[in-house]
């Protein structure tokens, strides 16, 4: 399964790890991506772009998400949901991915890796990110 959705799953894993253990060297993350993408250069490059872009804009993304959430600080959110939101917001705000595609993909990640409320929560926040960008 070497698709962009798989690329997003791998990036989510690395964002989760970076949240808990921020000291990982970028080169080891890139090697991890390359091994998981089974050497497919296009998908590896796509994954690395998502990862590095999300990490580069993380402060601005976190600020934007914090503005849009009521009664939820980033630190209170489940780590998985928080990083799905970061990835989706990056794609909407900086990545050039059409907003509806970024939201759909984030909901798919939330359905697979989050709890039963994650898809609705992710959809609501990313919809606000997308509408705020327009």
C-alpha positions, -999 to +999 in steps of 0.1 A: +000+000+000+022+028-012-002+057-017-004+093-004-027+080+024+000+056+034+025+086+033+002+105+056+001+076+080+039+074+082+041+112+087+015+109+115+037+083+132+067+106+130+047+136+142+035+115+171+071+106+179+083+142+176+056+153+200+068+128+227+105+128+218+115+159+199+152+150+197+152+127+167+176+137+140+159+146+107+181+122+088+168+092+107+132+103+101+140+105+064+156+071+064+124+058+082+102+073+055+123+059+027+122+024+042+085+025+048+078+038+013+098+009-001+121+031-021+094+049-040+111+082-045+080+103-054+061+091-023+092+094-001+097+130-013+060+137-007+062+123+029+094+142+037+077+174+024+047+169+047+068+161+077+093+189+073+066+214+064+044+205+094+073+207+118+086+239+103+051+256+106+042+238+139+041+269+160+018+289+136-004+258+131-007+252+169-016+289+174-043+286+147-057+254+161-057+270+196-077+300+183-104+277+169-109+253+197-131+261+226-125+244+260-097+224+244-061+233+248-036+215+226-021+198+257-055+183+266-061+168+232-052+132+225-017+131+209-031+114+178-058+139+173-035+168+179-010+155+152-038+147+127-049+183+131-014+196+126-009+176+095-043+185+081-039+222+089-004+222+073-019+207+041-047+233+040-026+264+050+008+257+035+008+225+015-013+234-015-037+204-009-073+213-017-091+218+016-117+192+010-091+166+002-070+175+033-101+172+055-112+139+040-077+124+045-075+137+081-109+122+089-097+089+074-066+090+097-088+099+127-112+070+119-083+046+118-061+058+146-083+079+169-112+071+192-149+071+182-152+109+186-120+118+167-134+119+132-161+144+141-136+165+162-110+166+135-136+175+109-150+204+129-116+220+136-102+215+101-134+228+085-129+260+105-092+262+094-103+258+058-131+284+060-108+308+078-083+305+049-108+314+022 
